Amino acid sequence: MVVGQSLRPIPIGRDVVIDVSNFEMTGRRFRNLRQAVKRTHNFGVTTEIVAEQQLDDQRQAELAEVLAASPSGARTDRGFCMNLDGVLEGRYPGIQLIIARDASGRVQGFHRYATAGGGSDMSLDVPWRRRGAPNGIDERLSADMIAAAKDAGVQRLSLAFAAFPDLFGANQLGRLQRVCRALIHILDPLIALESLYRYLRKFHALDERRYVLISMTQVFALALVLLSLEFVPRRRHL
């Protein structure tokens, strides 16, 4: 509680959390997800899950190549990062990697998951893929990890934090919201919010809204900080 200041709640997004035990890719609402996964099967993509601490030298070299070849690059971070450092180092216990290979056996991408709660919860850390990887590979990696998590008794699996999803899901928006959506569309090559939302909405797992409480007198300063976090590159610690 802040005494003497009027604070306004501003919705900033929603967590995307899969209820693992009840998740099924059935019905019309999951049609787009099933189609994305099926495309990867048609390409001959296969997946495997390995503990990061048990990576052998060959797999580590293959995955390091994907890191360097990923669209985001391996050495620069932009945006709001909640990811662990030490990718492929085996520094943290309980880290699981799910790896996708094409029909020739070449690694096309992988997702890194952290576990918590004695194995009851999992959270996607960072997804990595090559430029030109088969369409639907992220959906396939997520779907296969959810299936494996269900077999392991995991209760919840977090895919991401979806910033401002209402801007993309609503048909009727106010003037300010329309302006924000237009700006996000223009900036999407840098911030990738639209493409992230297109991926996440296939899982129909938006959780409760998150809010920040701010004083309207702080809007300019906060916008400046947020924009600098989003667009100023920072060295990534692998």
C-alpha positions in Angstrom: 0.0 0.0 0.0 1.3 3.4 -1.0 0.0 6.2 1.2 -0.9 9.5 -0.5 -0.8 8.2 -4.1 -3.5 7.1 -6.4 -2.5 3.9 -8.1 -4.2 2.5 -11.2 -4.1 -1.3 -12.1 -2.8 -1.9 -15.6 -3.1 -5.4 -17.0 0.2 -6.5 -18.5 -0.5 -10.1 -19.6 -1.3 -13.6 -18.6 0.7 -16.8 -17.8 0.1 -19.7 -20.1 -0.1 -22.8 -17.9 -1.1 -26.2 -19.1 -3.3 -28.4 -16.8 -1.3 -31.4 -17.8 -3.5 -34.2 -16.5 -6.5 -32.9 -18.3 -4.9 -31.7 -21.5 -6.0 -33.4 -24.7 -5.5 -32.2 -28.3 -9.0 -33.2 -29.3 -12.0 -31.2 -30.6 -12.3 -28.4 -33.0 -10.6 -25.8 -30.8 -7.2 -27.7 -31.0 -7.4 -28.2 -34.8 -4.6 -25.7 -35.5 -2.4 -27.3 -32.9 -3.0 -30.8 -34.3 -2.3 -29.5 -37.9 1.0 -27.9 -36.8 2.1 -31.1 -35.0 1.1 -33.3 -38.0 3.2 -31.2 -40.4 6.3 -32.0 -38.4 5.4 -35.7 -38.6 5.0 -35.4 -42.4 8.5 -33.8 -42.4 9.9 -36.9 -40.6 10.7 -34.9 -37.4 11.4 -37.0 -34.3 11.9 -35.9 -30.7 13.9 -37.1 -27.7 14.1 -35.9 -24.1 17.4 -35.8 -22.2 18.6 -34.4 -18.9 20.9 -31.4 -19.5 23.3 -32.8 -16.9 23.5 -36.0 -18.9 24.4 -34.5 -22.3 27.2 -36.3 -24.1 29.8 -34.4 -26.1 28.1 -35.1 -29.5 24.7 -33.8 -28.4 26.2 -30.8 -26.7 28.0 -29.9 -29.9 24.8 -30.3 -32.0 22.8 -28.2 -29.7 25.5 -25.5 -29.5 25.3 -25.3 -33.3 21.6 -24.7 -33.0 22.1 -21.9 -30.4 24.5 -20.1 -32.8 22.1 -20.6 -35.8 18.9 -19.5 -34.0 17.1 -16.4 -35.3 17.7 -14.6 -31.9 21.4 -15.4 -31.9 23.3 -17.0 -29.1 25.0 -14.0 -27.6 22.4 -11.3 -27.4 19.3 -10.9 -25.3 16.5 -8.4 -25.9 13.2 -8.1 -24.1 12.0 -9.3 -20.7 14.0 -12.3 -19.8 13.0 -14.8 -17.1 15.4 -17.5 -18.4 18.2 -19.3 -16.6 21.8 -18.8 -17.7 24.2 -21.6 -18.3 22.5 -23.2 -21.3 24.0 -26.7 -22.0 26.4 -26.4 -19.0 24.5 -28.7 -16.7 24.8 -26.2 -14.0 21.3 -26.7 -12.6 19.6 -29.9 -11.5 16.2 -30.9 -12.9 16.7 -29.3 -16.4 15.2 -31.3 -19.2 15.8 -30.8 -22.9 13.5 -31.9 -25.6 15.3 -32.1 -29.0 13.8 -32.2 -32.5 15.6 -33.9 -35.4 14.7 -33.9 -39.0 14.5 -37.0 -41.2 18.3 -36.8 -41.8 19.0 -36.8 -38.1 20.1 -33.1 -37.9 18.9 -31.2 -34.9 16.5 -28.5 -35.9 15.5 -27.1 -32.5 15.2 -27.8 -28.8 13.3 -26.6 -25.8 14.8 -26.2 -22.3 12.5 -26.9 -19.3 13.0 -26.4 -15.6 11.3 -28.6 -13.0 10.0 -27.5 -9.6 7.8 -28.7 -6.7 9.4 -32.1 -6.5 8.5 -32.7 -10.2 4.9 -31.4 -10.0 5.6 -28.4 -12.1 7.6 -27.6 -15.2 8.3 -24.4 -17.0 9.7 -23.7 -20.5 12.9 -21.8 -20.1 13.9 -21.0 -23.7 13.0 -22.4 -27.1 15.7 -22.6 -29.7 15.5 -23.5 -33.4 17.3 -23.0 -36.6 16.3 -20.5 -39.2 14.2 -22.4 -41.7 13.3 -25.2 -39.3 10.2 -27.1 -40.3 6.9 -25.3 -39.7 5.3 -26.4 -36.4 8.4 -27.5 -34.7 7.8 -25.4 -31.6 4.2 -26.8 -31.3 5.6 -30.3 -31.7 8.2 -29.9 -29.0 5.7 -28.5 -26.6 3.0 -31.2 -27.3 5.5 -34.0 -26.9 6.8 -32.5 -23.7 3.3 -32.2 -22.3 2.7 -35.9 -23.2 5.9 -36.9 -21.4 5.0 -34.7 -18.4 1.6 -36.4 -18.1 3.3 -39.8 -18.0 5.7 -38.5 -15.3 2.9 -37.2 -13.1 3.5 -33.5 -13.7 0.5 -31.4 -12.8 1.3 -28.0 -14.4 3.5 -27.0 -17.3 4.1 -23.3 -18.0 4.8 -22.3 -21.6 5.3 -18.6 -21.3 4.1 -15.3 -20.1 1.9 -13.8 -22.7 2.2 -10.0 -22.7 -1.0 -8.1 -23.6 -2.9 -11.0 -25.2 -6.2 -9.1 -25.1 -4.8 -6.8 -27.8 -4.7 -9.8 -30.2 -7.8 -11.7 -29.0 -10.4 -9.0 -28.9 -12.4 -8.0 -31.9 -13.5 -4.7 -30.6 -10.8 -2.4 -29.3 -10.7 1.2 -28.1 -8.7 3.8 -30.0 -5.7 3.5 -27.7 -5.7 -0.3 -27.9 -5.9 -0.1 -31.7 -2.9 2.2 -31.7 -1.0 -0.2 -29.4 -1.8 -3.2 -31.6 -0.7 -1.3 -34.7 2.6 -0.4 -33.1 3.2 -4.0 -31.9 2.5 -5.2 -35.5 5.1 -2.8 -36.8 7.7 -3.8 -34.2 7.0 -7.5 -34.3 10.2 -8.4 -36.1 12.0 -7.1 -33.0 9.7 -8.1 -30.1 7.9 -11.1 -31.7 4.7 -10.6 -29.6 2.3 -11.4 -32.5 4.1 -14.6 -33.4 4.3 -15.6 -29.7 0.6 -15.1 -29.3 -0.2 -17.1 -32.5 1.8 -20.0 -31.0 0.4 -19.8 -27.5 -3.3 -19.4 -28.4 -3.2 -22.8 -30.0 -3.0 -24.3 -26.5 -6.0 -22.5 -25.0 -4.3 -22.2 -21.7 -4.4 -18.5 -20.8 -4.3 -18.1 -17.0 -5.4 -15.2 -14.8 -4.4 -11.7 -15.7 -1.4 -10.1 -14.1 -1.5 -6.4 -13.1 0.9 -3.7 -12.1 -0.1 -0.8 -9.9 1.3 2.5 -11.1 0.8 6.2 -10.6 -0.2 7.9 -13.8 2.5 10.5 -13.1 5.0 7.7 -13.6 3.8 6.5 -17.0 6.5 8.3 -19.0 9.4 7.1 -16.8 8.1 3.5 -16.8 7.6 3.5 -20.6 11.2 4.7 -21.0 12.5 1.9 -18.8 10.3 -0.8 -20.5 11.4 0.3 -24.0 15.0 0.2 -23.0 14.6 -3.3 -21.6 12.9 -4.4 -24.8 15.1 -2.9 -27.4 18.6 -2.4 -25.9 20.6 -5.6 -26.6 22.4 -7.3 -23.6 25.0 -9.9 -23.7 23.6 -13.4 -23.0 25.4 -15.6 -20.5 25.2 -19.2 -21.9 
